[in-house]
Amino acid sequence: MSDGASLAADLANELQRLRNSVADAEQAYRASNLVRATRDDVVELALVRAMGLFEEFIGDLFYMALENRLGGEIMPLVPAGNTDEAILLVAGSDAAGDSRYVSWMPIKEKTLKRASRLLTNGQPFARLANRSAEKAALVDLTTVRNRIAHDSGTARLKFAELAKSKGYPHTRAADYLTSLRGPDPEITLGLARLQSIADGLADPSEAGSRAIFAAEDPYEPAVVAPPGTYECVRSGHKQILPAYGPLGDCTFCPRPIKCPHCGRAETLKSLWSRL
């Protein structure tokens, strides 16, 4: 088992233990052996613990990438000889305006930004750059975690907006986490999503991670895309990208048409879907 896979397996064991705790608390509550407030405390603490474990996983995986321990496809721009050196590289790469405390969430502003500076093509963390479903899930879970962790006005407002958008109650975070989406409560779905994201990031190959993650968003022309075969969303034209780089505009797309009334041409943008 690779270093990354071993790290993801350790996280899986911890998340399963939290799922078991939540299930035990729910069973005891339904059997009237546990009051609702205690059940709610267990559920909320499970999410806080899970988010802490996930952020720790992200940090450890990043350090492994800098130490060149995640396979041939994942290479640091500046290799670290050990974890201590990797920690110093991360801390030293942050811009002057960043916090002195090394945190990994929000994933886009923290982890993906660091990956672009320190890892070749940002891998493996760039796998999330064009996947809005995974990033949105992490934002939602962070919003709920923040509502549990501190009672600021901003945390309350963002949580209330999230809960209302899904039609859930928002008196406390546990109301959201115990709400059902299909047959499963949000807490169970959230822990499962954290694990799937971890598995996708820990996979030693970019191709292997595609079988784990949700489908990618279409790529815009100037975005750096991974090697592969792409199809223009508008024209259906295909092209092969042999190495990381931008796909550019599709030359087979219909020309923009000018409006006969105002003379303005419609704005058309090429979008590429990876096959």
C-alpha positions as CSV (number, residue, x, y, z in Angstrom):
1,M,0.0,0.0,0.0
2,S,1.4,3.4,-1.0
3,D,2.0,6.1,1.6
4,G,-1.0,8.1,0.4
5,A,-3.3,5.1,0.4
6,S,-2.2,4.2,3.9
7,L,-3.0,7.7,5.1
8,A,-6.4,7.5,3.5
9,A,-7.0,4.1,5.1
10,D,-6.2,5.5,8.6
11,L,-8.7,8.3,8.0
12,A,-11.3,5.8,6.9
13,N,-10.9,3.9,10.2
14,E,-11.4,7.1,12.2
15,L,-14.4,8.2,10.2
16,Q,-16.0,4.7,10.5
17,R,-15.6,5.0,14.3
18,L,-17.4,8.3,14.2
19,R,-20.2,6.9,12.1
20,N,-20.6,4.1,14.6
21,S,-20.8,6.6,17.5
22,V,-23.5,8.6,15.6
23,A,-25.4,5.4,14.9
24,D,-25.2,4.3,18.5
25,A,-26.4,7.6,19.8
26,E,-29.3,7.6,17.3
27,Q,-30.3,4.1,18.3
28,A,-30.2,5.0,22.0
29,Y,-32.2,8.1,21.4
30,R,-34.9,6.3,19.5
31,A,-35.1,3.7,22.3
32,S,-35.6,6.6,24.8
33,N,-32.3,5.7,26.5
34,L,-30.7,9.0,25.5
35,V,-32.2,12.5,25.6
36,R,-32.2,14.5,22.3
37,A,-29.8,17.1,23.5
38,T,-27.2,14.4,24.2
39,R,-27.8,12.8,20.8
40,D,-27.4,16.2,19.2
41,D,-24.1,16.8,21.1
42,V,-22.7,13.5,19.8
43,V,-23.7,14.3,16.2
44,E,-22.2,17.8,16.3
45,L,-19.0,16.7,18.0
46,A,-18.6,13.9,15.4
47,L,-18.6,16.5,12.6
48,V,-16.1,18.7,14.4
49,R,-13.8,15.7,14.9
50,A,-14.2,14.6,11.3
51,M,-13.3,18.0,9.9
52,G,-10.3,18.1,12.1
53,L,-9.2,14.7,11.0
54,F,-9.7,15.6,7.4
55,E,-7.7,18.8,7.6
56,E,-4.9,16.8,9.3
57,F,-5.1,14.3,6.4
58,I,-4.7,17.1,3.9
59,G,-1.7,18.5,5.7
60,D,0.0,15.1,6.0
61,L,-0.7,14.3,2.3
62,F,0.8,17.7,1.3
63,Y,4.0,17.0,3.3
64,M,4.2,13.6,1.7
65,A,3.9,15.1,-1.7
66,L,6.8,17.5,-0.9
67,E,8.9,14.5,0.3
68,N,8.1,12.8,-3.1
69,R,6.4,9.9,-1.4
70,L,3.2,9.7,-3.4
71,G,4.3,8.1,-6.7
72,G,5.9,9.2,-9.9
73,E,3.1,11.4,-11.1
74,I,3.2,13.7,-8.1
75,M,6.4,15.7,-7.9
76,P,7.4,18.6,-5.8
77,L,8.9,21.7,-7.4
78,V,11.3,21.9,-4.5
79,P,11.8,18.5,-2.8
80,A,11.9,18.2,1.0
81,G,14.3,15.8,2.7
82,N,11.9,15.1,5.6
83,T,8.7,16.3,7.1
84,D,10.3,19.1,9.1
85,E,11.7,20.5,5.9
86,A,8.3,20.1,4.2
87,I,6.6,22.1,7.0
88,L,9.2,24.9,6.6
89,L,8.6,25.0,2.9
90,V,4.9,25.3,3.3
91,A,5.2,28.0,5.9
92,G,7.8,29.9,3.8
93,S,5.7,29.8,0.7
94,D,2.7,31.7,2.1
95,A,2.2,35.3,1.1
96,A,2.8,38.1,3.6
97,G,-0.9,38.6,4.0
98,D,-1.6,34.9,5.0
99,S,-2.0,33.9,8.5
100,R,1.1,32.7,10.3
101,Y,-0.9,29.6,11.4
102,V,-0.7,26.9,8.7
103,S,-4.3,25.8,8.0
104,W,-5.6,23.9,5.0
105,M,-9.2,25.1,4.7
106,P,-10.8,26.7,2.9
107,I,-9.4,24.2,0.3
108,K,-9.3,26.6,-2.6
109,E,-7.8,29.6,-0.8
110,K,-5.3,27.6,1.3
111,T,-4.5,24.1,-0.1
112,L,-4.9,24.7,-3.9
113,K,-3.0,28.0,-3.7
114,R,-0.1,26.3,-1.9
115,A,-0.1,23.4,-4.3
116,S,0.2,25.7,-7.3
117,R,3.3,27.2,-5.8
118,L,5.0,24.0,-4.5
119,L,3.9,21.0,-6.5
120,T,4.3,20.2,-10.2
121,N,0.9,21.1,-11.9
122,G,-0.5,21.4,-8.4
123,Q,-0.9,17.6,-8.2
124,P,-2.6,15.8,-6.5
125,F,-4.6,18.7,-5.0
126,A,-5.3,20.3,-8.4
127,R,-7.7,17.3,-9.0
128,L,-10.2,19.4,-7.0
129,A,-9.7,22.6,-8.9
130,N,-12.3,21.7,-11.6
131,R,-14.7,19.8,-9.5
132,S,-17.3,22.1,-8.1
133,A,-19.3,19.2,-6.4
134,E,-16.4,18.3,-4.1
135,K,-15.5,21.9,-3.3
136,A,-19.1,22.8,-2.6
137,A,-19.4,19.8,-0.2
138,L,-16.3,21.0,1.7
139,V,-17.7,24.5,1.9
140,D,-21.0,23.2,3.3
141,L,-19.4,21.0,5.8
142,T,-17.1,23.8,6.9
143,T,-20.1,26.1,7.3
144,V,-21.8,23.7,9.6
145,R,-18.5,23.0,11.5
146,N,-18.1,26.8,12.0
147,R,-21.6,27.1,13.4
148,I,-20.8,24.4,16.0
149,A,-17.3,25.7,16.8
150,H,-18.2,29.4,17.5
151,D,-21.3,31.5,17.8
152,S,-20.3,34.5,15.8
153,G,-22.9,36.4,13.8
154,T,-21.2,35.5,10.5
155,A,-21.2,31.7,11.4
156,R,-24.9,31.9,12.3
157,L,-25.9,33.7,9.2
158,K,-24.0,31.5,6.8
159,F,-25.3,28.4,8.5
160,A,-28.9,29.7,8.4
161,E,-28.6,30.4,4.6
162,L,-27.2,27.0,3.9
163,A,-29.9,25.2,5.9
164,K,-32.7,27.2,4.4
165,S,-31.3,26.6,0.9
166,K,-31.9,22.8,1.5
167,G,-35.1,23.2,3.4
168,Y,-33.7,22.1,6.7
169,P,-34.3,23.6,10.2
170,H,-31.5,25.8,11.5
171,T,-32.0,26.1,15.2
172,R,-28.7,24.3,15.8
173,A,-26.3,22.4,13.6
174,A,-27.6,19.0,14.8
175,D,-31.0,19.8,13.2
176,Y,-29.2,20.1,9.8
177,L,-26.9,17.0,10.4
178,T,-29.8,14.7,11.3
179,S,-32.0,15.9,8.4
180,L,-32.5,13.2,5.8
181,R,-31.4,13.4,2.2
182,G,-33.0,10.3,0.8
183,P,-32.6,7.5,3.3
184,D,-29.5,8.9,5.0
185,P,-28.9,11.8,7.4
186,E,-26.6,14.6,6.4
187,I,-23.9,13.6,8.9
188,T,-23.6,10.2,7.3
189,L,-23.4,11.6,3.8
190,G,-20.9,14.2,4.9
191,L,-18.5,11.7,6.5
192,A,-18.8,9.6,3.4
193,R,-18.0,12.5,1.2
194,L,-14.9,13.4,3.2
195,Q,-13.6,9.9,2.7
196,S,-14.2,9.8,-1.0
197,I,-12.4,13.1,-1.4
198,A,-9.5,11.7,0.6
199,D,-9.4,8.6,-1.5
200,G,-9.4,10.6,-4.7
201,L,-6.5,12.8,-3.5
202,A,-4.5,9.9,-2.2
203,D,-4.7,7.8,-5.4
204,P,-1.2,7.7,-6.9
205,S,-2.5,8.3,-10.5
206,E,-4.7,11.1,-11.8
207,A,-6.5,8.6,-14.0
208,G,-7.3,6.4,-11.0
209,S,-8.7,9.4,-9.1
210,R,-11.3,10.0,-11.9
211,A,-13.0,6.7,-10.9
212,I,-13.5,8.0,-7.4
213,F,-14.4,11.7,-7.8
214,A,-17.6,13.1,-9.3
215,A,-17.5,14.3,-12.9
216,E,-15.4,17.3,-13.6
217,D,-16.7,20.7,-14.7
218,P,-16.0,21.6,-18.3
219,Y,-12.7,23.2,-18.8
220,E,-12.4,26.8,-20.0
221,P,-9.8,27.5,-22.8
222,A,-7.2,29.2,-20.6
223,V,-7.4,26.8,-17.7
224,V,-4.4,24.4,-17.3
225,A,-5.9,20.9,-18.0
226,P,-4.5,17.4,-17.5
227,P,-3.4,15.3,-20.4
228,G,-6.3,13.5,-22.1
229,T,-8.9,13.6,-24.8
230,Y,-11.3,16.5,-24.8
231,E,-14.5,17.3,-26.6
232,C,-15.8,20.8,-27.3
233,V,-19.2,21.2,-25.6
234,R,-20.6,23.3,-28.5
235,S,-19.1,21.8,-31.7
236,G,-18.3,18.2,-30.6
237,H,-14.8,18.6,-32.0
238,K,-12.2,16.4,-30.2
239,Q,-8.6,17.1,-29.4
240,I,-5.9,15.3,-27.6
241,L,-3.9,17.2,-25.0
242,P,-0.5,15.4,-24.6
243,A,0.7,17.3,-21.5
244,Y,-0.6,19.7,-18.9
245,G,-1.6,23.0,-20.5
246,P,-4.5,25.1,-21.7
247,L,-6.8,23.8,-24.3
248,G,-7.4,27.1,-26.1
249,D,-10.5,28.1,-28.1
250,C,-12.2,25.6,-30.4
251,T,-11.6,26.6,-34.0
252,F,-14.6,24.4,-35.1
253,C,-17.2,26.4,-33.2
254,P,-19.6,28.5,-35.2
255,R,-18.7,32.1,-35.6
256,P,-20.5,34.6,-33.3
257,I,-23.6,36.1,-34.9
258,K,-24.2,39.8,-34.9
259,C,-27.6,41.1,-33.7
260,P,-29.4,42.7,-36.6
261,H,-30.9,45.4,-34.4
262,C,-28.0,46.5,-32.2
263,G,-25.0,45.2,-34.2
264,R,-23.4,43.5,-31.2
265,A,-22.0,40.0,-31.6
266,E,-23.0,37.3,-29.1
267,T,-20.3,36.3,-26.6
268,L,-19.3,32.7,-27.1
269,K,-16.8,30.8,-25.0
270,S,-15.4,27.4,-25.8
271,L,-15.8,24.8,-23.1
272,W,-14.1,21.4,-23.2
273,S,-15.3,18.2,-21.6
274,R,-12.7,15.5,-20.8
275,L,-13.7,12.1,-22.1
